[in-house]
Amino acid sequence: MHPASNPTLHQGSTFAELYRSAFKAFATREALVGNGGGMRMTYRELEQQCHRLVRCFQSLGLRRQDDIAVLATNRPESVATIIASHLMGLVYTPLHPLGSEEDQAFILVDAKVKALVIDVPRHAERGLALAQRQLVPHVLTLGPAGYGTDLLAASSGLDGDTDIALDVQPDDILKIAYSGGTTGQSKGIVHHQRTVVTSALQQLACWEWPEEVRFLAATPVSHAAGAMILTTFLQGGTVHLLDRFTPGGFLQAVAAERITTTFLVPTQIYGLLDSPELSEHDVASLRLVLYGAAPMAPARLRQALGRLGPVFAQVYGQAEAPMTISYLRRDEHDLDRPELLGSCGRSLPGNQVRLLDADHREVPMGEIGELCVRGPLVMSGYLNRPEETAKAFAGDWLHTGDMARRDADGYLYLVDRAKDMIISGGFNVYSSEVENCLPGRGAGRRHRRAAREVGRGGDGGGGGEGGRLRRCRGADRLRHRPQGRGAGAQGGGVRQCPAADGAGQGGQEDAACQVLGGAGSAGGIDRRETAAPSITHLDVTLLYTLDLSTYE
């Protein structure tokens, strides 16, 4: 007789337990280094700070599974606050540092936030604006401000030596990550302990960490860089915090602290490659440069490999299945296999990944389908949005919205977002194909952004959060050509697509070029002169979510 399953006996671990194991295992090692080396904390000192913060939260009446929102910067106090929320079992909701006030206010209400933590002075003005709305019971500041309660001062005299009880349960919610609101109102993506523990263990098992981990957090700890803090700690490594990315500041930190690993988005890597300071600093300590949010342009990736060596590895995930859907290893960044430079790698163990058609059937190898995922990495659903959750989980798969193909060796190649597909002359044309019919320099860069906007039904104009995406010149010319017979997808509907008339005569490539007015036609673009690398959907998302004036 087979024994019955015992969910309690076989339940998984929690983030709180994993952090505690790191604190105890590496108590005397250096855990955190602030910007410029100004503040340095051992694991024991960080643990004590977290204990004090937890006791302060408890004194305010906060309880396990209450929601806490944090508007953070890359400094040790922010990291300690986030870890303390995990140790206590609070539901952590990061606010995007570049989000609009309206979007952040919506999040506070939607998630029923009990406490809002503001890192001052960087976010003091926004914190005041949110505090004045009186949306949350407790407004806490990381330092003195003219409003709220100074969390650091309030917790300074509390007991940090005695361990707190870990009451977190494996089925607790750990985090609600909001989608950013660049294509509509933000959606709260609910992650239970299972999701983030799975991602951490996959990172440990599958990413190629150096023997000594000195990780430089050059993106916000509230978002991408924060996902690597626990995995660095579980290896006894040190997290170095870069308050604001500039090529010079990044290179100085790498040289001064002998950084061995980091995570960057492609635009940051491009900034490094274009910086004259790259040749002025010793960056030989770098062993692993993780990059994600978008594949790098292959030409730039070849340049990066030539300048920095075989240190690059690509991670692919999305907010609904964070960081570890697939991975392209360092040795797979092989100049002798240039086609791999356009891949996002192979799916990681523990994930089921299929490419499905509109009827949820797997497409044949080499054909394009929507990349769909199953497994413990997948979110629990969208907060307060049952219809959108049902749509995302149609057929019992997470539908990522990314269109991809897979080759015989299992490598995945992202083609586009499903909503960016344009139907032209009977062909499904993806905006990456449109981009490949554009010049590689100058006007081509503007037109590639315009193509991205045309694909998603935008007008190429700026907008975005706080108007940070500047108006894209060339978009007007692309969208306001005479209407053809083609149609493009737009949020499940169909709209007329400019200049698609007759695109079916020359096959898929002609269809892509016809979307831009036809190869060789007046005002058109000769595809024979083009070699533009593809830019993915997430590059435009980055234009919205990263303040490029501080990341270039």
WOZIFEN-V156097 format. One record per pair of residues at least 24 apart in sequence whose ideal C-beta (glycine too) atoms are under 8 Angstrom apart, sorted by the first residue. I is the first residue (numbers start at 1). GAP is how many residues later the second one is. D is the distance in whole Angstrom. If there is no record, write none. Layout:
I & GAP & D
I & GAP & D
//
This chain:
11 & 159 & 4
11 & 160 & 8
12 & 158 & 5
12 & 181 & 7
12 & 182 & 6
12 & 185 & 6
13 & 157 & 7
13 & 180 & 8
13 & 184 & 6
14 & 152 & 7
14 & 154 & 5
14 & 155 & 7
14 & 156 & 6
14 & 158 & 7
14 & 160 & 8
14 & 179 & 5
14 & 183 & 7
15 & 71 & 5
15 & 153 & 7
15 & 159 & 6
15 & 178 & 6
15 & 181 & 6
15 & 182 & 7
15 & 185 & 8
15 & 215 & 7
16 & 70 & 5
16 & 71 & 5
16 & 72 & 8
16 & 73 & 7
16 & 150 & 5
16 & 152 & 4
17 & 149 & 6
17 & 151 & 8
18 & 179 & 7
18 & 182 & 7
18 & 212 & 6
18 & 216 & 6
19 & 31 & 8
19 & 64 & 6
19 & 67 & 6
19 & 68 & 6
19 & 211 & 6
19 & 214 & 7
20 & 27 & 8
20 & 67 & 7
20 & 143 & 8
20 & 146 & 7
21 & 213 & 7
22 & 208 & 7
22 & 211 & 4
22 & 212 & 5
22 & 214 & 7
23 & 24 & 4
23 & 210 & 8
25 & 211 & 7
26 & 207 & 7
26 & 210 & 4
29 & 207 & 5
29 & 209 & 7
30 & 208 & 5
31 & 202 & 7
31 & 207 & 6
31 & 208 & 7
32 & 44 & 5
32 & 47 & 6
32 & 206 & 7
32 & 207 & 5
32 & 209 & 7
33 & 205 & 6
33 & 206 & 7
33 & 207 & 5
33 & 208 & 7
33 & 224 & 7
34 & 41 & 6
34 & 42 & 5
34 & 207 & 6
35 & 39 & 7
35 & 40 & 7
35 & 206 & 6
35 & 207 & 6
35 & 208 & 4
35 & 209 & 8
36 & 217 & 8
37 & 219 & 7
37 & 220 & 7
39 & 36 & 8
39 & 37 & 5
41 & 35 & 6
43 & 190 & 7
46 & 30 & 8
46 & 33 & 8
46 & 34 & 6
46 & 37 & 7
47 & 113 & 8
48 & 112 & 3
48 & 113 & 6
49 & 27 & 8
49 & 31 & 5
49 & 35 & 8
49 & 111 & 6
50 & 30 & 5
50 & 33 & 5
50 & 34 & 4
50 & 37 & 6
51 & 33 & 8
51 & 36 & 8
51 & 107 & 8
51 & 108 & 7
51 & 109 & 5
51 & 110 & 8
51 & 111 & 7
51 & 112 & 7
51 & 113 & 6
52 & 103 & 4
52 & 104 & 7
52 & 106 & 4
52 & 107 & 7
52 & 108 & 4
53 & 27 & 6
53 & 28 & 6
53 & 31 & 4
53 & 98 & 7
53 & 102 & 5
54 & 30 & 5
54 & 33 & 6
54 & 34 & 5
54 & 110 & 5
55 & 100 & 7
55 & 103 & 4
55 & 104 & 6
55 & 109 & 7
56 & 95 & 6
56 & 98 & 5
56 & 99 & 4
56 & 102 & 6
57 & 27 & 7
57 & 28 & 8
57 & 31 & 6
57 & 33 & 7
57 & 58 & 7
58 & 30 & 7
59 & 95 & 8
59 & 99 & 8
60 & 55 & 7
60 & 78 & 6
60 & 89 & 8
62 & 26 & 7
62 & 28 & 7
62 & 52 & 6
62 & 53 & 6
62 & 76 & 8
64 & 24 & 7
64 & 25 & 4
64 & 26 & 7
64 & 103 & 5
64 & 104 & 7
64 & 108 & 7
65 & 24 & 6
65 & 25 & 7
65 & 26 & 6
65 & 107 & 6
65 & 108 & 7
66 & 24 & 6
66 & 25 & 7
66 & 48 & 4
66 & 49 & 7
67 & 24 & 4
67 & 26 & 6
67 & 44 & 5
67 & 45 & 6
67 & 46 & 5
67 & 47 & 6
67 & 48 & 8
67 & 109 & 7
68 & 24 & 6
68 & 25 & 7
68 & 45 & 7
68 & 46 & 7
68 & 47 & 5
68 & 48 & 8
68 & 49 & 7
69 & 24 & 4
69 & 25 & 7
69 & 26 & 6
69 & 38 & 7
69 & 39 & 6
69 & 42 & 7
69 & 44 & 5
69 & 46 & 7
69 & 47 & 5
69 & 48 & 7
69 & 67 & 7
70 & 24 & 6
70 & 25 & 7
70 & 46 & 8
70 & 47 & 5
70 & 49 & 8
70 & 152 & 7
71 & 24 & 4
71 & 26 & 7
71 & 33 & 7
71 & 45 & 7
71 & 46 & 7
71 & 47 & 5
71 & 48 & 6
71 & 52 & 5
71 & 55 & 7
71 & 56 & 7
71 & 151 & 8
72 & 25 & 7
72 & 45 & 8
72 & 47 & 5
72 & 148 & 7
72 & 149 & 6
72 & 150 & 5
73 & 24 & 7
73 & 46 & 5
73 & 49 & 5
73 & 50 & 7
73 & 147 & 8
73 & 170 & 6
74 & 143 & 6
74 & 146 & 7
74 & 147 & 5
74 & 151 & 7
74 & 167 & 4
74 & 168 & 6
74 & 169 & 5
74 & 170 & 8
75 & 44 & 7
75 & 166 & 6
75 & 168 & 6
76 & 165 & 7
77 & 42 & 7
77 & 65 & 5
77 & 66 & 8
77 & 75 & 6
78 & 41 & 5
78 & 64 & 7
78 & 143 & 6
78 & 144 & 8
79 & 142 & 6
79 & 150 & 7
79 & 160 & 7
79 & 162 & 7
81 & 36 & 6
81 & 61 & 7
81 & 70 & 7
82 & 139 & 7
82 & 140 & 8
82 & 144 & 7
83 & 146 & 8
86 & 82 & 8
86 & 88 & 7
87 & 77 & 6
87 & 79 & 7
87 & 81 & 8
88 & 76 & 7
88 & 79 & 8
88 & 80 & 8
89 & 78 & 6
89 & 79 & 4
89 & 80 & 7
89 & 83 & 6
91 & 82 & 5
91 & 83 & 7
91 & 84 & 7
91 & 85 & 6
92 & 82 & 7
92 & 83 & 5
92 & 84 & 8
93 & 82 & 7
93 & 83 & 5
93 & 84 & 8
93 & 85 & 7
93 & 95 & 8
94 & 81 & 8
94 & 83 & 7
94 & 84 & 8
94 & 128 & 4
94 & 129 & 7
94 & 132 & 8
95 & 83 & 8
95 & 127 & 7
96 & 82 & 7
96 & 84 & 6
96 & 126 & 7
96 & 127 & 7
96 & 369 & 8
96 & 449 & 7
97 & 25 & 8
97 & 26 & 7
97 & 123 & 6
97 & 125 & 7
98 & 367 & 6
98 & 368 & 7
98 & 370 & 7
98 & 447 & 6
98 & 448 & 7
98 & 449 & 5
99 & 81 & 7
99 & 82 & 7
99 & 366 & 6
100 & 81 & 7
100 & 365 & 5
100 & 366 & 6
101 & 25 & 6
101 & 28 & 5
101 & 29 & 7
103 & 75 & 8
103 & 77 & 8
103 & 78 & 5
103 & 82 & 8
103 & 83 & 6
103 & 362 & 7
104 & 26 & 6
105 & 25 & 6
105 & 28 & 6
105 & 30 & 6
106 & 75 & 8
106 & 79 & 7
106 & 80 & 6
107 & 71 & 5
107 & 79 & 6
107 & 81 & 7
108 & 25 & 8
108 & 27 & 5
108 & 28 & 6
109 & 26 & 6
110 & 76 & 8
110 & 78 & 6
110 & 273 & 7
110 & 274 & 6
111 & 65 & 5
111 & 77 & 6
111 & 272 & 7
114 & 24 & 6
115 & 24 & 8
115 & 25 & 6
116 & 24 & 7
117 & 24 & 7
117 & 25 & 7
117 & 34 & 6
118 & 24 & 7
118 & 27 & 7
118 & 30 & 7
119 & 24 & 8
120 & 24 & 8
120 & 25 & 5
121 & 24 & 8
168 & 25 & 7
169 & 24 & 8
170 & 24 & 7
173 & 207 & 8
176 & 207 & 6
177 & 142 & 5
177 & 145 & 8
179 & 140 & 6
180 & 285 & 7
180 & 361 & 7
180 & 364 & 7
180 & 365 & 6
181 & 284 & 7
182 & 282 & 6
182 & 283 & 7
182 & 359 & 6
182 & 362 & 4
182 & 363 & 7
183 & 273 & 7
187 & 195 & 5
187 & 196 & 7
187 & 198 & 6
187 & 201 & 7
188 & 194 & 6
188 & 195 & 3
188 & 196 & 7
188 & 197 & 8
189 & 130 & 5
189 & 131 & 6
189 & 190 & 5
189 & 193 & 6
189 & 194 & 8
190 & 189 & 6
190 & 190 & 5
190 & 191 & 6
190 & 192 & 7
190 & 193 & 5
191 & 131 & 7
191 & 188 & 6
191 & 189 & 7
192 & 188 & 5
194 & 182 & 5
195 & 126 & 8
195 & 127 & 7
195 & 181 & 7
195 & 182 & 6
195 & 183 & 7
195 & 184 & 6
195 & 185 & 7
196 & 126 & 7
198 & 126 & 8
198 & 152 & 7
198 & 177 & 7
198 & 178 & 4
198 & 179 & 5
199 & 28 & 7
199 & 118 & 8
199 & 123 & 5
199 & 124 & 5
199 & 125 & 5
199 & 178 & 6
200 & 30 & 5
200 & 31 & 5
200 & 34 & 7
202 & 121 & 8
202 & 122 & 4
202 & 146 & 5
202 & 147 & 7
202 & 148 & 6
202 & 175 & 7
203 & 24 & 8
203 & 25 & 7
203 & 28 & 5
203 & 120 & 7
203 & 121 & 6
204 & 27 & 6
204 & 30 & 6
204 & 31 & 7
205 & 144 & 7
206 & 118 & 7
206 & 121 & 6
206 & 142 & 5
206 & 143 & 7
207 & 24 & 8
207 & 81 & 7
207 & 83 & 7
207 & 106 & 7
207 & 108 & 8
207 & 120 & 7
208 & 80 & 6
208 & 105 & 6
208 & 121 & 6
208 & 122 & 6
209 & 26 & 6
209 & 52 & 7
209 & 79 & 7
210 & 50 & 4
210 & 51 & 6
210 & 77 & 4
210 & 78 & 6
212 & 25 & 7
212 & 48 & 6
213 & 24 & 3
213 & 25 & 7
213 & 47 & 6
213 & 48 & 6
214 & 24 & 5
214 & 26 & 6
214 & 43 & 6
214 & 44 & 6
214 & 45 & 5
214 & 46 & 5
214 & 47 & 7
214 & 71 & 8
215 & 24 & 5
215 & 25 & 7
215 & 44 & 8
215 & 45 & 8
215 & 46 & 5
215 & 47 & 6
215 & 48 & 8
216 & 24 & 5
216 & 26 & 6
216 & 34 & 7
216 & 37 & 6
216 & 38 & 7
216 & 41 & 7
216 & 43 & 4
216 & 45 & 8
216 & 46 & 4
217 & 24 & 5
217 & 25 & 6
217 & 45 & 8
217 & 46 & 8
218 & 24 & 5
218 & 27 & 5
218 & 32 & 6
218 & 44 & 6
218 & 45 & 7
218 & 46 & 6
218 & 50 & 7
219 & 26 & 7
219 & 44 & 6
219 & 45 & 7
219 & 46 & 7
219 & 49 & 8
224 & 39 & 6
224 & 41 & 8
224 & 68 & 7
224 & 69 & 7
224 & 99 & 8
225 & 38 & 6
227 & 95 & 6
227 & 96 & 5
228 & 35 & 6
228 & 62 & 8
244 & 306 & 5
245 & 26 & 8
245 & 305 & 7
245 & 306 & 5
246 & 25 & 8
246 & 304 & 7
247 & 24 & 5
247 & 25 & 5
247 & 27 & 8
247 & 28 & 4
247 & 30 & 6
247 & 31 & 7
248 & 27 & 7
248 & 29 & 5
251 & 24 & 7
251 & 26 & 5
251 & 27 & 7
251 & 29 & 8
251 & 30 & 4
251 & 32 & 6
252 & 29 & 7
254 & 27 & 7
254 & 29 & 5
254 & 31 & 7
254 & 32 & 6
255 & 26 & 4
255 & 27 & 5
255 & 28 & 7
255 & 30 & 8
258 & 27 & 4
259 & 26 & 6
259 & 27 & 6
260 & 25 & 6
260 & 26 & 6
260 & 27 & 5
260 & 28 & 7
261 & 25 & 7
261 & 26 & 6
261 & 27 & 4
261 & 28 & 7
261 & 29 & 7
262 & 24 & 7
262 & 26 & 8
262 & 27 & 6
262 & 28 & 7
263 & 26 & 8
263 & 27 & 4
263 & 28 & 7
263 & 29 & 7
263 & 52 & 8
264 & 25 & 6
264 & 26 & 7
264 & 27 & 5
265 & 26 & 7
265 & 27 & 7
265 & 28 & 5
265 & 29 & 7
265 & 277 & 6
265 & 281 & 7
265 & 286 & 8
266 & 25 & 6
266 & 27 & 7
266 & 28 & 5
266 & 29 & 8
266 & 30 & 5
266 & 31 & 7
266 & 34 & 7
266 & 273 & 7
267 & 272 & 8
267 & 275 & 6
267 & 279 & 7
267 & 281 & 7
267 & 284 & 6
267 & 285 & 7
268 & 283 & 6
269 & 27 & 7
269 & 31 & 7
269 & 35 & 6
270 & 30 & 6
271 & 280 & 7
271 & 281 & 5
273 & 27 & 7
273 & 30 & 6
273 & 31 & 6
273 & 34 & 6
278 & 29 & 7
283 & 25 & 7
286 & 25 & 5
287 & 24 & 6
288 & 25 & 6
288 & 42 & 7
289 & 24 & 7
290 & 24 & 8
290 & 25 & 6
291 & 24 & 7
292 & 24 & 6
292 & 25 & 7
292 & 31 & 7
293 & 245 & 5
293 & 246 & 8
293 & 248 & 8
293 & 249 & 6
294 & 241 & 7
294 & 242 & 4
294 & 243 & 8
294 & 244 & 4
294 & 245 & 5
294 & 248 & 7
295 & 47 & 6
295 & 48 & 8
295 & 49 & 6
295 & 119 & 7
295 & 239 & 8
295 & 241 & 6
296 & 45 & 8
297 & 236 & 4
297 & 237 & 7
297 & 238 & 7
298 & 40 & 7
298 & 43 & 4
298 & 44 & 6
298 & 235 & 5
299 & 232 & 8
299 & 234 & 6
300 & 233 & 7
301 & 32 & 7
301 & 40 & 5
302 & 33 & 6
302 & 36 & 8
302 & 39 & 7
305 & 28 & 6
305 & 30 & 7
314 & 29 & 8
314 & 30 & 6
314 & 31 & 6
316 & 28 & 4
316 & 29 & 6
316 & 96 & 8
316 & 98 & 8
317 & 60 & 8
318 & 82 & 6
318 & 84 & 8
319 & 60 & 8
320 & 58 & 7
320 & 59 & 4
320 & 72 & 7
320 & 78 & 6
320 & 80 & 7
321 & 30 & 8
321 & 52 & 5
321 & 56 & 5
321 & 57 & 5
321 & 58 & 7
321 & 77 & 6
321 & 79 & 7
322 & 55 & 7
324 & 24 & 5
324 & 27 & 8
324 & 53 & 6
325 & 26 & 6
325 & 28 & 7
325 & 46 & 8
325 & 48 & 6
325 & 52 & 7
325 & 75 & 8
326 & 25 & 8
326 & 27 & 7
326 & 86 & 6
328 & 83 & 8
340 & 71 & 6
342 & 71 & 6
342 & 192 & 7
343 & 68 & 4
343 & 69 & 6
343 & 70 & 5
344 & 60 & 8
344 & 68 & 5
344 & 69 & 7
344 & 70 & 6
345 & 66 & 7
345 & 67 & 7
346 & 63 & 8
346 & 64 & 5
346 & 65 & 6
346 & 66 & 7
347 & 63 & 7
347 & 65 & 7
350 & 25 & 6
350 & 26 & 7
350 & 27 & 7
351 & 24 & 5
351 & 26 & 6
353 & 59 & 7
354 & 43 & 7
355 & 49 & 6
355 & 50 & 7
355 & 51 & 6
356 & 39 & 7
356 & 41 & 7
356 & 43 & 8
360 & 34 & 7
360 & 35 & 4
360 & 37 & 7
365 & 41 & 6
365 & 42 & 7
365 & 43 & 6
366 & 39 & 6
366 & 40 & 7
366 & 41 & 7
366 & 42 & 8
367 & 38 & 6
368 & 35 & 5
368 & 36 & 7
368 & 37 & 5
368 & 47 & 5
368 & 60 & 8
368 & 62 & 8
369 & 34 & 7
369 & 35 & 7
369 & 36 & 8
370 & 29 & 6
370 & 30 & 7
370 & 31 & 7
370 & 32 & 7
370 & 33 & 6
370 & 34 & 8
370 & 48 & 6
371 & 29 & 5
371 & 31 & 5
371 & 32 & 7
371 & 33 & 4
371 & 41 & 7
371 & 43 & 7
372 & 25 & 4
372 & 26 & 6
372 & 27 & 5
372 & 28 & 7
373 & 24 & 7
373 & 25 & 5
373 & 27 & 6
374 & 24 & 7
402 & 135 & 7
403 & 27 & 7
414 & 122 & 6
416 & 39 & 8
416 & 120 & 8
416 & 121 & 7
417 & 38 & 8
417 & 39 & 7
417 & 120 & 4
418 & 71 & 7
419 & 36 & 8
419 & 37 & 6
419 & 38 & 8
419 & 70 & 6
419 & 71 & 7
419 & 72 & 6
420 & 32 & 7
420 & 35 & 4
420 & 36 & 6
420 & 69 & 8
420 & 117 & 6
421 & 34 & 7
421 & 67 & 7
421 & 68 & 5
422 & 32 & 8
422 & 33 & 6
422 & 64 & 7
422 & 65 & 8
422 & 66 & 4
422 & 67 & 7
422 & 75 & 5
422 & 78 & 7
422 & 93 & 6
423 & 63 & 6
423 & 64 & 5
423 & 65 & 6
423 & 66 & 7
423 & 71 & 8
423 & 74 & 7
423 & 77 & 8
424 & 62 & 4
424 & 64 & 8
424 & 73 & 6
424 & 76 & 4
424 & 79 & 4
424 & 80 & 8
424 & 87 & 4
424 & 88 & 8
424 & 90 & 6
424 & 91 & 5
425 & 60 & 8
425 & 61 & 6
425 & 75 & 6
425 & 76 & 8
425 & 77 & 6
425 & 78 & 3
425 & 79 & 3
425 & 80 & 7
425 & 86 & 5
425 & 89 & 7
426 & 78 & 5
427 & 76 & 7
427 & 77 & 6
427 & 80 & 8
427 & 81 & 5
427 & 84 & 4
429 & 74 & 8
429 & 79 & 7
429 & 82 & 5
429 & 83 & 5
429 & 86 & 6
430 & 25 & 8
431 & 24 & 4
432 & 102 & 4
432 & 103 & 8
432 & 104 & 7
433 & 75 & 7
433 & 76 & 7
433 & 78 & 8
433 & 79 & 4
434 & 78 & 5
434 & 81 & 5
434 & 82 & 6
435 & 97 & 6
435 & 98 & 8
435 & 99 & 6
435 & 100 & 6
436 & 76 & 7
436 & 91 & 8
436 & 94 & 7
436 & 96 & 6
436 & 98 & 7
437 & 72 & 7
437 & 75 & 5
437 & 76 & 4
437 & 79 & 6
437 & 82 & 7
437 & 88 & 6
437 & 90 & 5
437 & 93 & 6
438 & 78 & 7
438 & 87 & 6
438 & 92 & 6
438 & 94 & 5
439 & 86 & 7
439 & 90 & 7
439 & 91 & 6
439 & 93 & 7
440 & 90 & 6
440 & 91 & 5
440 & 92 & 4
440 & 93 & 8
443 & 31 & 7
444 & 86 & 7
444 & 88 & 5
446 & 26 & 6
446 & 27 & 5
446 & 28 & 4
447 & 27 & 5
447 & 31 & 7
447 & 69 & 7
447 & 78 & 8
448 & 84 & 6
448 & 87 & 6
449 & 25 & 8
449 & 26 & 7
449 & 91 & 7
449 & 94 & 8
450 & 24 & 4
450 & 25 & 4
450 & 27 & 8
450 & 28 & 5
450 & 29 & 8
451 & 27 & 7
451 & 64 & 8
451 & 65 & 7
452 & 83 & 7
452 & 85 & 7
452 & 87 & 8
452 & 88 & 5
453 & 87 & 8
454 & 24 & 5
454 & 25 & 6
454 & 34 & 8
454 & 44 & 7
454 & 61 & 8
455 & 33 & 7
456 & 34 & 8
456 & 84 & 8
457 & 31 & 7
457 & 33 & 4
457 & 34 & 7
457 & 38 & 6
464 & 79 & 7
464 & 80 & 4
465 & 79 & 6
465 & 80 & 7
468 & 75 & 7
468 & 76 & 6
468 & 79 & 6
468 & 80 & 8
469 & 71 & 8
469 & 74 & 5
469 & 75 & 6
477 & 46 & 7
478 & 38 & 6
478 & 39 & 8
481 & 36 & 6
484 & 30 & 8
486 & 28 & 8
486 & 29 & 7
//
